[in-house]
Amino acid sequence: MTQHEHDLRRQELEARYRAALAILEAGHRTQVEELERLWQAERETEPQSEAPAPVPEPVRRWGVSLLAECRDALDRLPEEFDKDDLLRVLGFSPHRSSLFRALQQLGWEGRIAVTSVGSNRKASVYRQLPPRSGSETPR
């Protein structure tokens, strides 16, 4: 192969590349235009309504300890529950360490017991225990 043949082949490859790129860009442009048309059509058919009212975020009751809130939440939890169930009932996400300290304290009080220990991405499962005779809520 001579230098001239090499240059011709290289120019031919460059021309093929530019043609393929032009086809690809045209296809992309067509897809974007179609997406915009669909978006406009959907927006025109939707009834013009006010924005939905924001859902108020549950707020933690100030002045009430996390432990007390967890004790109150036990009444609204199933017999077996995990951390996510408790968070849904509480309505807020406390610091992870505080939450697990409260769960540990509930275990020490004899209110709950660990049914299965979590590992990796699987949460621990807790079981509510029947109240002991005597004082139900120490401290």
TISEKOL-598820 format. One line per field, with one value per atom (N, C-alpha, C): atom name; x negated, y negated, z negated; residue in one letter; residue number from 1. Coordinates in steps of 0.05 Angstrom, whole numbers, plus 5000, padded with zeros to 4 digits. Layout:
BEGIN
a <- [CA, ...] .
X <- [X, ...] .
Y <- [Y, ...] .
Z <- [Z, ...] .
r <- [a, ...] .
k <- [NUM, ...] .
//
This chain:
BEGIN
a <- [N, CA, C, N, CA, C, N, CA, C, N, CA, C, N, CA, C, N, CA, C, N, CA, C, N, CA, C, N, CA, C, N, CA, C, N, CA, C, N, CA, C, N, CA, C, N, CA, C, N, CA, C, N, CA, C, N, CA, C, N, CA, C, N, CA, C, N, CA, C, N, CA, C, N, CA, C, N, CA, C, N, CA, C, N, CA, C, N, CA, C, N, CA, C, N, CA, C, N, CA, C, N, CA, C, N, CA, C, N, CA, C, N, CA, C, N, CA, C, N, CA, C, N, CA, C, N, CA, C, N, CA, C, N, CA, C, N, CA, C, N, CA, C, N, CA, C, N, CA, C, N, CA, C, N, CA, C, N, CA, C, N, CA, C, N, CA, C, N, CA, C, N, CA, C, N, CA, C, N, CA, C, N, CA, C, N, CA, C, N, CA, C, N, CA, C, N, CA, C, N, CA, C, N, CA, C, N, CA, C, N, CA, C, N, CA, C, N, CA, C, N, CA, C, N, CA, C, N, CA, C, N, CA, C, N, CA, C, N, CA, C, N, CA, C, N, CA, C, N, CA, C, N, CA, C, N, CA, C, N, CA, C, N, CA, C, N, CA, C, N, CA, C, N, CA, C, N, CA, C, N, CA, C, N, CA, C, N, CA, C, N, CA, C, N, CA, C, N, CA, C, N, CA, C, N, CA, C, N, CA, C, N, CA, C, N, CA, C, N, CA, C, N, CA, C, N, CA, C, N, CA, C, N, CA, C, N, CA, C, N, CA, C, N, CA, C, N, CA, C, N, CA, C, N, CA, C, N, CA, C, N, CA, C, N, CA, C, N, CA, C, N, CA, C, N, CA, C, N, CA, C, N, CA, C, N, CA, C, N, CA, C, N, CA, C, N, CA, C, N, CA, C, N, CA, C, N, CA, C, N, CA, C, N, CA, C, N, CA, C, N, CA, C, N, CA, C, N, CA, C, N, CA, C, N, CA, C, N, CA, C, N, CA, C, N, CA, C, N, CA, C, N, CA, C, N, CA, C, N, CA, C, N, CA, C, N, CA, C, N, CA, C, N, CA, C, N, CA, C, N, CA, C, N, CA, C] .
X <- [4983, 5000, 4982, 4989, 4973, 4985, 4971, 4980, 5006, 5008, 5032, 5056, 5053, 5075, 5083, 5063, 5069, 5086, 5078, 5093, 5121, 5125, 5151, 5169, 5158, 5174, 5181, 5162, 5167, 5189, 5188, 5209, 5236, 5236, 5261, 5273, 5256, 5265, 5276, 5263, 5272, 5299, 5303, 5329, 5351, 5345, 5365, 5372, 5351, 5356, 5374, 5369, 5385, 5414, 5417, 5444, 5459, 5446, 5459, 5466, 5449, 5454, 5478, 5479, 5502, 5528, 5528, 5552, 5560, 5541, 5546, 5557, 5545, 5555, 5583, 5589, 5616, 5637, 5629, 5647, 5652, 5631, 5634, 5652, 5647, 5663, 5693, 5699, 5726, 5739, 5724, 5734, 5740, 5723, 5727, 5751, 5754, 5777, 5803, 5803, 5827, 5834, 5813, 5817, 5830, 5820, 5831, 5860, 5866, 5894, 5912, 5904, 5920, 5924, 5903, 5904, 5924, 5923, 5941, 5970, 5974, 6001, 6013, 5997, 6006, 6013, 5997, 6001, 6026, 6032, 6056, 6081, 6080, 6104, 6110, 6090, 6094, 6111, 6130, 6145, 6127, 6130, 6114, 6124, 6109, 6118, 6095, 6103, 6082, 6063, 6040, 6021, 6032, 6028, 6038, 6026, 6042, 6033, 6011, 5990, 5968, 5977, 5968, 5975, 5958, 5970, 5954, 5937, 5912, 5894, 5900, 5901, 5905, 5881, 5888, 5868, 5864, 5840, 5835, 5846, 5857, 5868, 5845, 5840, 5818, 5824, 5804, 5806, 5813, 5818, 5824, 5799, 5789, 5765, 5771, 5751, 5754, 5763, 5752, 5760, 5790, 5800, 5829, 5845, 5836, 5850, 5850, 5828, 5827, 5845, 5847, 5866, 5894, 5901, 5928, 5933, 5913, 5916, 5921, 5913, 5916, 5945, 5964, 5992, 6002, 5989, 5998, 5981, 5964, 5947, 5958, 5952, 5960, 5943, 5950, 5936, 5906, 5901, 5873, 5869, 5847, 5842, 5812, 5805, 5777, 5774, 5750, 5744, 5761, 5765, 5780, 5809, 5821, 5848, 5850, 5830, 5829, 5827, 5810, 5806, 5832, 5847, 5872, 5892, 5893, 5911, 5902, 5876, 5866, 5871, 5868, 5872, 5848, 5826, 5801, 5778, 5754, 5730, 5710, 5709, 5689, 5661, 5641, 5614, 5614, 5600, 5599, 5591, 5570, 5560, 5581, 5595, 5616, 5638, 5646, 5668, 5660, 5636, 5628, 5623, 5615, 5613, 5640, 5660, 5688, 5698, 5693, 5701, 5687, 5661, 5646, 5658, 5666, 5678, 5705, 5721, 5746, 5742, 5720, 5713, 5705, 5690, 5682, 5707, 5727, 5751, 5769, 5763, 5780, 5804, 5804, 5827, 5824, 5799, 5795, 5772, 5770, 5747, 5740, 5715, 5706, 5713, 5729, 5737, 5716, 5706, 5684, 5665, 5640, 5619, 5615, 5614, 5609, 5581, 5578, 5551, 5551, 5529, 5527, 5549, 5567, 5589, 5615, 5615, 5639, 5641, 5663, 5667, 5673, 5666, 5674, 5704, 5715, 5744, 5748, 5766, 5772, 5800, 5804, 5830, 5838, 5863, 5873, 5878, 5871, 5876, 5899, 5913, 5936, 5924, 5940, 5930, 5925, 5904, 5898, 5917, 5920, 5936, 5919, 5931, 5916, 5915, 5894, 5892, 5887, 5903, 5901, 5879, 5875, 5856, 5837, 5814, 5794, 5781, 5771, 5757, 5776] .
Y <- [5023, 5000, 4975, 4957, 4933, 4912, 4890, 4868, 4857, 4855, 4844, 4862, 4889, 4908, 4906, 4903, 4901, 4876, 4853, 4828, 4830, 4843, 4846, 4863, 4885, 4902, 4887, 4873, 4857, 4837, 4823, 4803, 4816, 4840, 4855, 4863, 4872, 4879, 4854, 4831, 4807, 4799, 4802, 4795, 4814, 4839, 4858, 4851, 4844, 4836, 4811, 4791, 4767, 4773, 4790, 4798, 4813, 4831, 4846, 4828, 4810, 4791, 4773, 4764, 4747, 4763, 4788, 4805, 4808, 4813, 4816, 4790, 4767, 4742, 4736, 4742, 4738, 4756, 4781, 4798, 4788, 4779, 4768, 4743, 4726, 4701, 4708, 4728, 4737, 4747, 4763, 4774, 4752, 4733, 4711, 4694, 4689, 4674, 4689, 4715, 4731, 4730, 4732, 4730, 4704, 4682, 4655, 4653, 4665, 4664, 4679, 4702, 4718, 4702, 4689, 4674, 4651, 4637, 4614, 4624, 4647, 4658, 4665, 4677, 4685, 4661, 4640, 4616, 4602, 4603, 4589, 4604, 4631, 4646, 4646, 4640, 4640, 4616, 4620, 4597, 4579, 4553, 4534, 4533, 4543, 4543, 4531, 4524, 4514, 4536, 4528, 4548, 4562, 4588, 4602, 4590, 4590, 4579, 4597, 4586, 4602, 4618, 4643, 4660, 4651, 4645, 4636, 4659, 4653, 4673, 4677, 4702, 4707, 4695, 4682, 4668, 4682, 4683, 4695, 4677, 4689, 4674, 4665, 4639, 4628, 4631, 4637, 4640, 4669, 4686, 4714, 4730, 4747, 4762, 4783, 4790, 4810, 4836, 4843, 4867, 4867, 4845, 4843, 4845, 4833, 4836, 4864, 4878, 4907, 4924, 4917, 4932, 4928, 4903, 4897, 4911, 4913, 4925, 4954, 4967, 4996, 5004, 4987, 4994, 4995, 4980, 4979, 4997, 5012, 5030, 5059, 5075, 5103, 5117, 5142, 5157, 5160, 5165, 5166, 5143, 5128, 5104, 5101, 5084, 5077, 5047, 5037, 5009, 4992, 5001, 4985, 4982, 5004, 5002, 4980, 4981, 4962, 4933, 4929, 4902, 4892, 4910, 4902, 4893, 4907, 4900, 4874, 4871, 4847, 4822, 4825, 4803, 4785, 4793, 4778, 4797, 4789, 4806, 4794, 4805, 4795, 4805, 4796, 4806, 4836, 4850, 4879, 4889, 4877, 4887, 4882, 4860, 4854, 4874, 4881, 4900, 4927, 4937, 4963, 4963, 4940, 4938, 4940, 4928, 4930, 4959, 4972, 5000, 5018, 5012, 5028, 5024, 4999, 4994, 5008, 5008, 5023, 5052, 5063, 5091, 5095, 5077, 5080, 5078, 5062, 5059, 5083, 5101, 5125, 5119, 5097, 5090, 5104, 5108, 5120, 5140, 5158, 5176, 5179, 5184, 5188, 5216, 5217, 5242, 5253, 5235, 5243, 5219, 5225, 5204, 5198, 5172, 5164, 5168, 5170, 5173, 5160, 5149, 5134, 5114, 5118, 5099, 5108, 5130, 5140, 5130, 5117, 5105, 5126, 5120, 5137, 5136, 5158, 5160, 5162, 5146, 5145, 5156, 5167, 5177, 5163, 5154, 5142, 5164, 5159, 5178, 5169, 5188, 5180, 5165, 5145, 5130, 5147, 5141, 5155, 5145, 5161, 5152, 5132, 5113, 5092, 5067, 5051, 5026, 5033, 5021, 5027, 5011, 4986, 4968, 4957, 4971, 4960, 4935, 4919, 4893, 4874] .
Z <- [5000, 5000, 5000, 5017, 5019, 5001, 4998, 4981, 4992, 5018, 5031, 5025, 5028, 5022, 4993, 4976, 4947, 4942, 4954, 4950, 4960, 4984, 4995, 4977, 4967, 4949, 4924, 4913, 4889, 4894, 4916, 4923, 4926, 4938, 4941, 4914, 4895, 4868, 4854, 4857, 4844, 4856, 4882, 4895, 4884, 4881, 4871, 4842, 4827, 4799, 4797, 4813, 4813, 4822, 4841, 4851, 4829, 4816, 4794, 4771, 4765, 4743, 4750, 4775, 4784, 4782, 4789, 4786, 4757, 4740, 4711, 4699, 4706, 4696, 4706, 4731, 4741, 4726, 4721, 4706, 4678, 4665, 4638, 4638, 4657, 4659, 4663, 4680, 4685, 4659, 4644, 4619, 4599, 4597, 4578, 4586, 4612, 4622, 4616, 4619, 4614, 4584, 4567, 4539, 4531, 4543, 4537, 4546, 4570, 4579, 4560, 4551, 4532, 4506, 4496, 4472, 4475, 4497, 4502, 4504, 4518, 4521, 4494, 4477, 4450, 4433, 4435, 4419, 4429, 4455, 4465, 4458, 4455, 4448, 4418, 4402, 4373, 4365, 4347, 4338, 4321, 4325, 4310, 4282, 4264, 4236, 4219, 4195, 4177, 4169, 4161, 4152, 4127, 4124, 4101, 4075, 4055, 4030, 4019, 4009, 3999, 3975, 3974, 3951, 3927, 3905, 3883, 3872, 3867, 3856, 3827, 3819, 3790, 3774, 3753, 3738, 3711, 3703, 3677, 3655, 3635, 3612, 3595, 3594, 3578, 3549, 3534, 3505, 3497, 3517, 3511, 3520, 3503, 3510, 3531, 3546, 3567, 3554, 3531, 3518, 3512, 3502, 3496, 3522, 3543, 3568, 3579, 3575, 3583, 3566, 3540, 3522, 3532, 3539, 3549, 3575, 3592, 3619, 3617, 3596, 3593, 3596, 3586, 3588, 3616, 3634, 3662, 3681, 3670, 3686, 3685, 3706, 3704, 3683, 3677, 3657, 3664, 3690, 3700, 3718, 3715, 3731, 3734, 3753, 3757, 3755, 3759, 3756, 3774, 3799, 3818, 3810, 3798, 3788, 3766, 3748, 3726, 3737, 3757, 3768, 3781, 3795, 3807, 3785, 3763, 3741, 3728, 3724, 3711, 3728, 3755, 3773, 3777, 3767, 3771, 3768, 3777, 3775, 3756, 3732, 3713, 3721, 3707, 3712, 3707, 3725, 3724, 3696, 3686, 3660, 3638, 3639, 3618, 3620, 3645, 3649, 3637, 3643, 3634, 3604, 3592, 3563, 3550, 3563, 3552, 3554, 3577, 3580, 3560, 3555, 3535, 3507, 3501, 3475, 3472, 3494, 3493, 3489, 3500, 3495, 3466, 3454, 3426, 3408, 3416, 3400, 3403, 3422, 3426, 3443, 3458, 3475, 3502, 3512, 3538, 3536, 3556, 3558, 3587, 3592, 3620, 3629, 3650, 3662, 3681, 3698, 3716, 3719, 3716, 3718, 3748, 3754, 3782, 3790, 3816, 3828, 3855, 3863, 3888, 3891, 3910, 3915, 3903, 3888, 3876, 3848, 3841, 3815, 3794, 3770, 3747, 3744, 3734, 3729, 3699, 3689, 3660, 3655, 3631, 3624, 3598, 3596, 3572, 3551, 3527, 3505, 3488, 3476, 3459, 3435, 3425, 3402, 3378, 3363, 3338, 3316, 3296, 3273, 3258, 3246, 3232, 3249, 3246, 3261, 3290, 3308, 3336, 3350, 3341, 3354, 3334, 3331, 3312, 3324, 3306, 3312, 3323] .
r <- [m, m, m, t, t, t, q, q, q, h, h, h, e, e, e, h, h, h, d, d, d, l, l, l, r, r, r, r, r, r, q, q, q, e, e, e, l, l, l, e, e, e, a, a, a, r, r, r, y, y, y, r, r, r, a, a, a, a, a, a, l, l, l, a, a, a, i, i, i, l, l, l, e, e, e, a, a, a, g, g, g, h, h, h, r, r, r, t, t, t, q, q, q, v, v, v, e, e, e, e, e, e, l, l, l, e, e, e, r, r, r, l, l, l, w, w, w, q, q, q, a, a, a, e, e, e, r, r, r, e, e, e, t, t, t, e, e, e, p, p, p, q, q, q, s, s, s, e, e, e, a, a, a, p, p, p, a, a, a, p, p, p, v, v, v, p, p, p, e, e, e, p, p, p, v, v, v, r, r, r, r, r, r, w, w, w, g, g, g, v, v, v, s, s, s, l, l, l, l, l, l, a, a, a, e, e, e, c, c, c, r, r, r, d, d, d, a, a, a, l, l, l, d, d, d, r, r, r, l, l, l, p, p, p, e, e, e, e, e, e, f, f, f, d, d, d, k, k, k, d, d, d, d, d, d, l, l, l, l, l, l, r, r, r, v, v, v, l, l, l, g, g, g, f, f, f, s, s, s, p, p, p, h, h, h, r, r, r, s, s, s, s, s, s, l, l, l, f, f, f, r, r, r, a, a, a, l, l, l, q, q, q, q, q, q, l, l, l, g, g, g, w, w, w, e, e, e, g, g, g, r, r, r, i, i, i, a, a, a, v, v, v, t, t, t, s, s, s, v, v, v, g, g, g, s, s, s, n, n, n, r, r, r, k, k, k, a, a, a, s, s, s, v, v, v, y, y, y, r, r, r, q, q, q, l, l, l, p, p, p, p, p, p, r, r, r, s, s, s, g, g, g, s, s, s, e, e, e, t, t, t, p, p, p, r, r, r] .
k <- [1, 1, 1, 2, 2, 2, 3, 3, 3, 4, 4, 4, 5, 5, 5, 6, 6, 6, 7, 7, 7, 8, 8, 8, 9, 9, 9, 10, 10, 10, 11, 11, 11, 12, 12, 12, 13, 13, 13, 14, 14, 14, 15, 15, 15, 16, 16, 16, 17, 17, 17, 18, 18, 18, 19, 19, 19, 20, 20, 20, 21, 21, 21, 22, 22, 22, 23, 23, 23, 24, 24, 24, 25, 25, 25, 26, 26, 26, 27, 27, 27, 28, 28, 28, 29, 29, 29, 30, 30, 30, 31, 31, 31, 32, 32, 32, 33, 33, 33, 34, 34, 34, 35, 35, 35, 36, 36, 36, 37, 37, 37, 38, 38, 38, 39, 39, 39, 40, 40, 40, 41, 41, 41, 42, 42, 42, 43, 43, 43, 44, 44, 44, 45, 45, 45, 46, 46, 46, 47, 47, 47, 48, 48, 48, 49, 49, 49, 50, 50, 50, 51, 51, 51, 52, 52, 52, 53, 53, 53, 54, 54, 54, 55, 55, 55, 56, 56, 56, 57, 57, 57, 58, 58, 58, 59, 59, 59, 60, 60, 60, 61, 61, 61, 62, 62, 62, 63, 63, 63, 64, 64, 64, 65, 65, 65, 66, 66, 66, 67, 67, 67, 68, 68, 68, 69, 69, 69, 70, 70, 70, 71, 71, 71, 72, 72, 72, 73, 73, 73, 74, 74, 74, 75, 75, 75, 76, 76, 76, 77, 77, 77, 78, 78, 78, 79, 79, 79, 80, 80, 80, 81, 81, 81, 82, 82, 82, 83, 83, 83, 84, 84, 84, 85, 85, 85, 86, 86, 86, 87, 87, 87, 88, 88, 88, 89, 89, 89, 90, 90, 90, 91, 91, 91, 92, 92, 92, 93, 93, 93, 94, 94, 94, 95, 95, 95, 96, 96, 96, 97, 97, 97, 98, 98, 98, 99, 99, 99, 100, 100, 100, 101, 101, 101, 102, 102, 102, 103, 103, 103, 104, 104, 104, 105, 105, 105, 106, 106, 106, 107, 107, 107, 108, 108, 108, 109, 109, 109, 110, 110, 110, 111, 111, 111, 112, 112, 112, 113, 113, 113, 114, 114, 114, 115, 115, 115, 116, 116, 116, 117, 117, 117, 118, 118, 118, 119, 119, 119, 120, 120, 120, 121, 121, 121, 122, 122, 122, 123, 123, 123, 124, 124, 124, 125, 125, 125, 126, 126, 126, 127, 127, 127, 128, 128, 128, 129, 129, 129, 130, 130, 130, 131, 131, 131, 132, 132, 132, 133, 133, 133, 134, 134, 134, 135, 135, 135, 136, 136, 136, 137, 137, 137, 138, 138, 138, 139, 139, 139] .
//
